[in-house]
Amino acid sequence: MVHPMSKLPVPSKLRPPQVNVKRPLAVDEGKDEGAPQPKRSKSEVVAKPTVTVRTNGVKKPTASKPQKPKVVSGPRAVSQVNRAAGGSTRQAAAKPAAAKPAKQIVARNPAPARSTARPRPTNTSTAKPGVTSATNGPKKTSKRPAWDLKGRLADIESQLEVRNVANSQLLQEVTAKRGDNDVLEHSNKQQQAALERADSKILQLERQVRDAEDELASTTRRLQRDNSDLLQTNHQMERQLVDTRGDLAASRQECSGLKQSVAQMTAAQAGITAQLANTKLNYEQSQEAGRRYQAEIAELKAVIAEHQATIADQDSQIRDNETTRRKLHNTIQELKGNIRVFCRVRPLLPDEASSGDEIGHINFAGTDNKSIELTNVDLNESNVGTRSSSSKKFDFAFDRVFDPSSTQAEVFEEISQLVQSALDGYNVCVFAYGQTGSGKTFTMEGPDNVEEQTEGMIPRAVRQIFQTAGQLREKGWEYTMEASFLEIYNETVRDLLGAGDKKCEIKMADAKGTDVEVTNSTTVTVTSEGQVQSLLGRATHNRAVAATNCNERSSRSHSVFRLKLNGSNALTGESSQGTLNLVDLAGSERLSQSGSTGDRLRETKNINRSLSNLGNVIMALANKEHHIPYRNSKLTHLLQNSLGGNSKTLMFVNVSPREENFQESICSLRFATKVNQCNIGTAQKKVK
């Protein structure tokens, strides 16, 4: 093994030689824990400690070779073990000489030996054969001139190679010595444990002997009492024998009476025989009835088999119907459009309502909940608070419009079919767009103190996925789900589920460029709704938020929740691979209104730039341009599949009800109209 140059030992000229004195450990070589071991003498146990001298960064042992331990066997070893068991100090047992080559055996805790080794000069040749000291090196015939850099480099490389070889061999020797030391320490511990068990066994046997002696004395006394009792019993039995003989005479008389009773019972047996014949007849009739029942059971089994075949056919039809349902469901979603736009106007907040704000400039025209009208009413300068007769109306139409009274459940009911498409194997993307403070985070995630009625689209979508997956399990479908949560902060992709110390990059997952993946992102396999809720809580805690003049808790990044759904049906052999992307975009804001400075100013510029690039991508798609600038921002690059046609996409445009935000609302609605007019093609189902 060759060590890198950073780990090479410092040359001896730069540091003084070091002398390390190792304190040897007591080692017991015996492996049989239960067998008695002989006691060693002091001459067998004590050995010289090993002294290690460092010269030029190389360890060299200087002590003499260890002596082989003396082996004691036979009756002498047994007597020594017996004497050692009763004493206060026990010596380790010697290992049989035929087991392994004897190792050095030293005293358990000898006093540290005083090292008398002196640092050796660097030119001594005490290294092993085949190893050349790095300080000696090959003998130089002449000093190379300063211009001969190649030669000097070659000399340095040769010295470095020699030093590396020496270091490698020394490391191997150190590793071997450490292994021997560990083996000796382990053997010593085993012998100590064996001695302790032997002491415990001897004490236990002594207690057993005392208990046996006490039990013997008790048994002797008990037997003596039993003997006297038996003598008394013998006298009683003799008296009972006399009584029994009298009873025998009476029993003989009774026996003659029983004989008469037997004669009477013989006569009664004839009647019982007749009854038995009648019982046999009834039994034969019962057997005949049993055979008829067996025939009926066979017929019923045939009927059951027919019913089971019918059930199997119906199960097959159910699976076929599930496949047909998926196709029809996808057809319906395609007819609705692979990119749809929903508009949602949030209600006035309590402090806004208390200050006298009204939603008078927004009109929800029509009964189909698909149109919204904004009226720009100018205030009369001569009389503040009165409205002039001049006004301008702006009409917009979308796939669905939600007024301020709409609930989270009503909103999710409209997107639940898209969530089902993700289980069917399609890419689905739902993202919220709008100015800061328009309710995007509330729509996608819900409030901080979330309740069942105020849960956002992300937790509701996760609940529907797990419920539907449980229902499809009865039809043979099994799903594995992997979740990740990312954010784009200042044009940098960050992992909200990881430690945040790794750089994440967006790249294409395959050579065809049909899917996008993020490197170094944390992906968690989820098996329950509660586990996903915990991940969402962690991501919300890690997301970048800050207060501005427009919003006291403004999202300063775009967050993307991704849930990959891999399904397989063992009965039909079908498989699917869908992805659900739920995106909460950061809100657009004007610098004149937000009052951002420093980091907030930089965040605002990056947010507006990424949203502007998103608008450019939408315009390029609407104009069916040949080049779509997805890579101009991290946001459009990450949402490339969601915008490029291989996904069913839904956009929420969130609008503020405050009249002072009229211009921002108009800009958001116009952008949403452009998105609604795009035709991104037909999404393709993904199979493994």
TORFI-667353 format. One record per residue (C-alpha): residue in three letters; x, y, z. Coordinates in steps of 0.2 Angstrom, whole numbers, plus 5000, padded with zeros to 4 digits. Layout:
BEGIN
ALAXYZ;...
# end
This chain:
BEGIN
MET500050005000;VAL500750174995;HIS500250325005;PRO499950494998;MET501350625000;SER500250715013;LYS500450565024;LEU502250535022;PRO503350545038;VAL504250705041;PRO506150685037;SER507250655052;LYS508150815049;LEU506550915054;ARG506150825070;PRO507150735084;PRO507050545085;GLN505750475097;VAL505850325108;ASN504250235113;VAL504250105127;LYS502749985125;ARG502149905141;PRO501849725138;LEU500249635143;ALA500049475152;VAL499449335139;ASP498749165143;GLU498849045129;GLY497648915135;LYS496048895125;ASP495148765135;GLU494148855148;GLY493648715159;ALA495248605159;PRO496448635174;GLN497948735170;PRO499648725178;LYS500448875187;ARG501948955180;SER503449005189;LYS504149175189;SER505449125177;GLU504149065165;VAL503049225166;VAL504249375167;ALA504949435150;LYS505849585145;PRO504749725139;THR504849775121;VAL505749945117;THR505350025101;VAL506450155094;ARG505950285081;THR507350335069;ASN506950445054;GLY505050405056;VAL505350205056;LYS504950095071;LYS506349975075;PRO506249845089;THR507849835100;ALA507349705113;SER507849525113;LYS506749385106;PRO505449325119;GLN505849155127;LYS504649005125;PRO503548965140;LYS503948805149;VAL502548675148;VAL501948585164;SER500848435162;GLY500248275171;PRO499948265190;ARG501048405194;ALA499848525183;VAL498348455192;SER499048485210;GLN499648665205;VAL497848705199;ASN497148645215;ARG498348745225;ALA497948895214;ALA496048875216;GLY496148905235;GLY497449055235;SER497249235233;THR498349255217;ARG498149135202;GLN499349125188;ALA498849095170;ALA498948915163;ALA500248865151;LYS499748815133;PRO500248645127;ALA501748655116;ALA500948565101;ALA499648695098;LYS500548845090;PRO502248915091;ALA502448995108;LYS502249175110;GLN503049295121;ILE502349285139;VAL502649425150;ALA502049485168;ARG500349555169;ASN500849725174;PRO502749745175;ALA503549905179;PRO503950005163;ALA505749965157;ARG506950115156;SER507350135138;THR509250145134;ALA509050145115;ARG509850295107;PRO509350365090;ARG510250285077;PRO511150385063;THR510250385047;ASN511650295037;THR511550135047;SER510849985038;THR509749905051;ALA508149895040;LYS507549725033;PRO508249655017;GLY507449725002;VAL506949885010;THR508050035008;SER507950185020;ALA507250345013;THR508550445021;ASN510050335014;GLY509450314996;PRO510650274982;LYS512350344983;LYS512550494973;THR514050504962;SER513950684959;LYS512850834963;ARG511650874949;PRO511751044941;ALA510351164945;TRP509651164927;ASP509450974927;LEU507650974934;LYS507250804926;GLY508650724935;ARG508350804951;LEU506450754949;ALA506950574946;ASP508050564961;ILE506550634972;GLU505350514964;SER506550364968;GLN506750424986;LEU504950444988;GLU504650264981;VAL505850194993;ARG505050285007;ASN503350225002;VAL503950045001;ALA504750055019;ASN503150145026;SER502050005018;GLN503149865026;LEU503149955043;LEU501249975043;GLN501049785039;GLU502249745054;VAL501249855065;THR499549785060;ALA500249605063;LYS500949655080;ARG499249735085;GLY498349575079;ASP499549465090;ASN499249585105;ASP497349575103;VAL497449385102;LEU498449375118;GLU497349495127;HIS495849395122;SER496649235128;ASN497149315145;LYS495349365147;GLN494649195144;GLN495849115156;GLN495349235170;ALA493549205166;ALA493849015167;LEU494749035184;GLU493349135191;ARG492049005185;ALA493148865193;ASP493148965210;SER491248985208;LYS491048795204;ILE492048745219;LEU491048855231;GLN489448785224;LEU490048605226;GLU490548635244;ARG488848705247;GLN488048555239;VAL489048435250;ARG488448525266;ASP486748515259;ALA486848335255;GLU487548295273;ASP486148385281;GLU484848295269;LEU485648125274;ALA485448155293;SER483648215290;THR483348065279;THR484047945292;ARG482948015306;ARG481448005294;LEU481747825290;GLN481847785308;ARG480147865311;ASP479447765296;ASN480147605303;SER479247625319;ASP477647675310;LEU477747515299;LEU477847405315;GLN476247485321;THR475447465305;ASN475947285304;HIS475047255321;GLN473447345314;MET473547235298;GLU473547075308;ARG471947135317;GLN471147185300;LEU471547005293;VAL470546935307;ASP469147045303;THR469247015284;ARG469046825286;GLY467446865295;ASP466946975281;LEU467346835268;ALA466146715275;ALA464846855274;SER465346885256;ARG465046705251;GLN463346705257;GLU463046865247;CYS463846785231;SER462546645231;GLY461246785231;LEU462146865216;LYS462046705206;GLN460146715208;SER460246895201;VAL461246835186;ALA459946715181;GLN458646855182;MET459746965171;THR460046825158;ALA458146825156;ALA458147015153;GLN459546995140;ALA458346925128;GLY457347085128;ILE458947185125;THR459447075110;ALA457747115102;GLN458047305105;LEU459847285097;ALA459147215081;ASN457847355080;THR459347475082;LYS460347395068;LEU458847415057;ASN458747605061;TYR460647615058;GLU460547545040;GLN459147665036;SER460247805043;GLN461647755031;GLU460547755016;ALA460047935021;GLY461847985023;ARG462247925005;ARG460748024998;TYR461548175008;GLN463248145000;ALA462448154983;GLU461648314987;ILE463348384994;ALA464148334978;GLU462848434968;LEU463048584979;LYS464948574977;ALA464648584958;VAL463548734960;ILE464848814971;ALA466248784957;GLU465148864944;HIS464849014956;GLN466749024958;ALA467049024940;THR465749154938;ILE466649264951;ALA468249234943;ASP467549294926;GLN466749444935;ASP468449484943;SER469249484926;GLN467849594919;ILE468149714934;ARG470049724929;ASP469549744911;ASN468349884916;GLU469749964926;THR470849974911;THR469350044901;ARG469050164914;ARG470850224914;LYS470750254895;LEU469050344896;HIS469650444910;ASN471250504900;THR470150534885;ILE469050654896;GLN470550744903;GLU471250764885;LEU469550834880;LYS469650964894;GLY471351004888;ASN473050954894;ILE473451124901;ARG472051204911;VAL471951364920;PHE470851394936;CYS470651574944;ARG470451594962;VAL470051754972;ARG470551754990;PRO469351835003;LEU469751995012;LEU470851965028;PRO470152025045;ASP471252175046;GLU470752225028;ALA468952205031;SER469052305047;SER469952445037;GLY468452465026;ASP469052375010;GLU467752304998;ILE467752194983;GLY466852314972;HIS467952304957;ILE467852114954;ASN466252044947;PHE465951854944;ALA464851864929;GLY463851714923;THR463251554931;ASP464451434924;ASN465851494936;LYS467051514921;SER467151704919;ILE467751854929;GLU467652034926;LEU468752174933;THR468252354933;ASN469452494934;VAL468552644943;ASP469552804945;LEU469252904961;ASN468653084958;GLU470053204963;SER468853344969;ASN467953234980;VAL468953084987;GLY467852934990;THR466652964976;ARG466752874960;SER466752954943;SER465652894929;SER467152844918;SER467652654921;LYS468452524911;LYS468052334911;PHE469152184908;ASP468352014905;PHE469251854907;ALA468651674905;PHE469551514912;ASP469151334914;ARG468551374932;VAL468351524943;PHE468251514962;ASP467551664971;PRO468151714989;SER466751604997;SER467451444989;THR468251315001;GLN469751214999;ALA468651054997;GLU467751134982;VAL469451184974;PHE470151004976;GLU468650924969;GLU469051004952;ILE470850944952;SER470550764960;GLN470350694942;LEU472150754938;VAL472750664954;GLN471950504948;SER472850524931;ALA474550514941;LEU474050344948;ASP473550294930;GLY475350324924;TYR475450504918;ASN476450654923;VAL475350784932;CYS475850954937;VAL474851084947;PHE475651254950;ALA475051414958;TYR475451584950;GLY475051764956;GLN475751914965;THR476351904983;GLY475051894996;SER473651824984;GLY473451654993;LYS474551534983;THR475351454998;PHE473651445007;THR472951354991;MET474351234989;GLU474851195007;GLY473551275019;PRO473851395034;ASP475051375048;ASN473751305060;VAL473051185047;GLU471351105050;GLU470350975040;GLN469351105032;THR470851215027;GLU472051085021;GLY472951135005;MET472951044988;ILE474650944993;PRO473950855008;ARG472250825000;ALA473150754985;VAL474250634996;ARG472650575005;GLN471750534989;ILE473250444982;PHE473450324997;GLN471550294998;THR471450254979;ALA472950144980;GLY472150044994;GLN470550024983;LEU471549974968;ARG472549844978;GLU470949734978;LYS471049734959;GLY472849674959;TRP473749844959;GLU475249874970;TYR476150044971;THR477750114978;MET477950294981;GLU479450404982;ALA479350594988;SER480550734986;PHE480350924990;LEU481451054981;GLU481451244981;ILE482251364968;TYR483051504978;ASN484051644969;GLU484151534954;THR484951394965;VAL484051224967;ARG483951174986;ASP483451014994;LEU482151045008;LEU482250865015;GLY484150855016;ALA485450935026;GLY485651075012;ASP487551055011;LYS487550964994;LYS487351054977;CYS485851004967;GLU485851014948;ILE484550984935;LYS484950864921;MET483950754909;ALA483650574915;ASP483950494899;ALA484750524882;LYS483050554874;GLY482850704885;THR481050654890;ASP481250664909;VAL482050784921;GLU482950734937;VAL483850834951;THR485550764957;ASN485950754976;SER484150774980;THR483350674995;THR482050544989;VAL481050465003;THR480050305000;VAL478350335009;THR477050215014;SER475750315024;GLU474950485023;GLY475650525040;GLN477450505034;VAL477150625019;GLN476350755031;SER477950745042;LEU479050775026;LEU477950925022;GLY478150995039;ARG480050975038;ALA480051055021;THR478951205026;HIS480151235041;ASN481651245029;ARG480851345015;ALA481451525013;VAL480151655019;ALA480351845024;ALA479351995028;THR479052135015;ASN477952285014;CYS476752185003;ASN476652025013;GLU477251995031;ARG477651815027;SER478151815009;SER478851655000;ARG480551704993;SER480751544983;HIS479851424971;SER479451264980;VAL479151094970;PHE478450944979;ARG478650784968;LEU477850614971;LYS478350474960;LEU477050334958;ASN477650164952;GLY476250034950;SER476149854944;ASN474749724942;ALA475249544945;LEU473649484938;THR473549574921;GLY475449604919;GLU475149794918;SER476349924925;SER476350114926;GLN477550254931;GLY476750424935;THR477350584943;LEU476350714953;ASN477150884953;LEU476351014965;VAL477251184963;ASP477051344974;LEU477851484964;ALA478551634973;GLY477451794971;SER477851934959;GLU478052104967;ARG478552284962;LEU480052354970;SER479152514973;GLN477852434983;SER478852294992;GLY480252414998;SER481452274997;THR483352305000;GLY484852205002;ASP484552015002;ARG482652044999;LEU483052154984;ARG484152014976;GLU482751884980;THR481451994972;LYS482552024956;ASN482751834954;ILE480951794957;ASN480351924944;ARG481651864932;SER481151674933;LEU479351724932;SER479751824916;ASN480651684909;LEU479151574912;GLY478151704903;ASN479351684888;VAL479151504888;ILE477251514888;MET477351634873;ALA478551524863;LEU477351374866;ALA475851484861;ASN476751544845;LYS477351364842;GLU479151424840;HIS480551294836;HIS481651344851;ILE480851354868;PRO482051434881;TYR481751314895;ARG483551334901;ASN483551514903;SER482951484922;LYS483051344934;LEU481151354936;THR480751324918;HIS482051194916;LEU481351094931;LEU479551114924;GLN480051074906;ASN479050914905;SER477550994914;LEU477551134901;GLY478251044886;GLY476750924882;ASN477150764891;SER476050804906;LYS474350854911;THR474551034918;LEU473451144929;MET473851324933;PHE473051414948;VAL473051604945;ASN472751684962;VAL472151854963;SER472151984977;PRO470452054981;ARG471152224986;GLU470852364974;GLU472552444976;ASN473252284968;PHE472152304952;GLN473652324940;GLU474552164947;SER472852064946;ILE472652124928;CYS474452064924;SER474151894932;LEU472551864923;ARG473251914906;PHE474751794909;ALA473451654914;THR472451694898;LYS474051664887;VAL474351494896;ASN472551444894;GLN472751474875;CYS474251364874;ASN474151194866;ILE475551084872;GLY474950924864;THR474450754871;ALA475250684887;GLN475950504885;LYS475650364898;LYS477350304905;VAL477650114908;LYS479150024914;
# end
